[in-house]
Amino acid sequence: MSILTSAKLPKALPDGFFDRDAQLLARELLGKVIRHKVGDLWLSVRIIETEAYYCEEKGSHASLGFTEKRKALFLDGGHIYMYYARGGDSLNFSAQGPGNAVLIKSAYPWVDEISGPASLAQMQLNNPDASGQPRPSQKLCAGQTLLCKALGLKVPVWDAKRFDHEALFVEDVGAAVPQIIQSTRLGIPKGRDEHLMYRFVDAAYAPYCTRNPLRRGQVEGRDYLILG
């Protein structure tokens, strides 16, 4: 059994952490750990890829206007916005300013004294490959719907909610992110501000994100930037 002690709770990010510019939040979330309690286990992943979205640009859900389904985007920073995409669930956090948010694009399994081998095994059970076999760790959360499936996060349960230190929160574990890769977001239709470089990747984990920004054919200064 994995038990979260009160000594760990001060590292959980307060709601105020999310009340900042979406691009800054997207960068600052890299290296942070999402923890979700399922039964007696804390399932945990390190955030390695994020995308920032603003109300005024055409690539965002918020640009389509306020609806009850999208209300979390218009609430204070630190609200959870979840929606269905590509047949699965997607996780976002509202940022500073109505309609602004960060999409958690991909992650990497995190194993420590709170989330041990049993937690990793549970995530692999949650998210098997097409043949029903356990996915390798590096592919378990390599995409927005894959990470939600591995963590057991569902739209009906968490959409428009606040974080709950007893069940779901983001923790600063002190993981360093020496270099960040900045590039354009993925899956943005043509004519909907697809050129905006609002995607951020932890360079050390670039091979394990949704699409490696350092893959063959990509040119620094044209296709991506390196941020110290």
N, C-alpha and C positions, 0 to 999 in steps of 0.2 A: 504494500500500500504506500502510495506517495502522499505525504502530508505537507501542506504549505503552512509554515509557521509564521507567527506574527512578525518575527524578525525580518521576514522577506517583504512584508507589505510596504514599508517605506520606499522601496524601489519601484513600486508600481507608479506609473506616470499619472499625475493628477489630471483632471479634466482641463485645467488651465494650460497644460503643456500643448494641447491641440489648438489653442486659440492663437494661432499664428498664421502667417501667409502660407498658402498651400504649397508653394514650391519649397519654402524653408522647412515646412513640416515633412514634406516628402523626403527631403535629404536627412533630416534629423531622426526619422523613423528607421532608417537603415541601421542594422545592428541591434535594434530593440527586439525583445522576445514577446510574442503573443502566447498567453497561457489560457487554456480552456479546460475546465474540469468536466470530465465525463465519468460518471460513477465515482470510483475512488481514485481515479488517475487524473493527473494534470498533463494534458497533451500540449506540447510546446514547440514553437518554430521560431527561428531567427528570420527577421524580415531582410530580404536581399534585393528586392525590386519594388519600386513604387511609381505611381503616376499622379501628377497634380492636375486638378481640373478647376476651372473658374466659371462662374455663372455667365460671364459676358462672352465666353468663347464658344464656338459652335460644337466643339467636341464633347461638351459636358451634358449630362442629363438635365442639369438645372437650367440650361439655356432653353429647354423646351417649356419652361414655366413651372410654377408651383402646382403640385397635385398632392393628394393625401398620401399616395405611394412615395412621392419624392420629398416628403416634408422634412425628413431627417437632414437633408442637404441644406435646409434653410434654418436649422436650429443652431444653437451655440456650438462652438468647437468642442469636440469630444463626444458627439453623438455617433452612433453606429448606423450606417446606411448599407443595407444589403439588397441585392437584386439578383434576378436569374439571368445568366448569360451562358450561351453554348451548352445548354442542358444542365447547368450546375449553378451553385450559389457563388456570389462574389461579395467581398468584404471591403467596405470603405469607411473612412472616418471623416466627419465634418471638420472643417478648418475655420480660420478666422474669416468672417464676412458671409452673408447669406448666399447660399448656392455654391460655395467653394468646398472642395473636399480632396482627399487623397485615396486612391485605389491601392490596396495591397495586392500587387501583381504576382509576386512569387516569394517563396520562403525556403528555408532549409531546416530539416529537423534539428531540434535542440535537445540535447541530453545532458542532464546534470543531476544533482542530488534530489531535486524535486521531481523532475521528469526523467525517469530512468529507462532501462531497456524495455520494461513492460509497457511504458507509454509509447515508445517507438513501435513496438509490436502491435499495439492497438491501432496506431495511425496507419500502419501497413494493412491491417485487417479492414480498416475503414475505406482504404483507397487502393484496392488491388489493380493489377494491370488487366488488359483485355482478356487474358487467358485465365484470370482468377488467381494468378501468382502474386506474391508480395513484390511491390515495386522497390528497386534499390533506393537508398536514402537520397541520392542526388537527383532522383526524378520524382520523388514522392510529392513535392509541393511546387513543382516547376510550372506554375500557371495559376491564375486566380481561382479557378474552380477546383483544381486539384488540391490546393492548400486548404480550402474550406472543407472539402470532403475528408481530407486527412484529419483535420481538427474537429470534425463533426459539427461545424457551424451551419445553421439553417436560417433561411430568410424569415420564416414565421416566428422564430424564437427571439431573434436579436435585432431585427430591423427597427430603427427609430428608438432604440434603447440606449441608456447610459452604460458605462462599464460597471461591472460588479466584481469587487475584489474576492468574492466568494465563488465566482464562477467564470468570469472572463475579464482579463485586463492585459495591458501592455506593460512590460517591465524593462527597466534599464539595468542590464546585467553588467554594464561596463565594457561591452565588446567594442573594440576599436574598429573604425572604418577609415583606414588611411587614405584611400582613393575612391572617388565616386565617378562613375561614367554617366554623362548626361546625353540623352538622345531624344529622338521623336517617339511619341507614344505609338503603341501597336493597335491595329484594328480600327483606326480612325478613318471613316469614309472620305473619299476625295471631296474637297470643297468644304470640309468641316474643320478647318484649322489643323489639318494633319501635319503641317510643317513645324508646329510649335514643339520646342525641345523641352517637354515637361516630364520626361521619363528619367528615373534615376536608378542606377544599379550599383551595388557594392562590388567594386572591381575584383576583389578576391573571390567572389562567387559568380562571376560573369558566366562561366560555362554551365551553371545550373539554373539560370533564370529562364523566363519564357522563351526568349530568343537572344542568343549571345550577341551583344553589340560589338564585340571584337572579332566576330567571325570573318572568314576570308572575304575580301572584297570591300570591307568597310574601311573608310579613310578618316583618320583623325583630323578634325578641323572642318570636315565636310559632313560626315555622317554622325560623328559623336565628339564630345569634349571630355577631357580628363580634369576633374576638379580635385584639388589637394585636400 
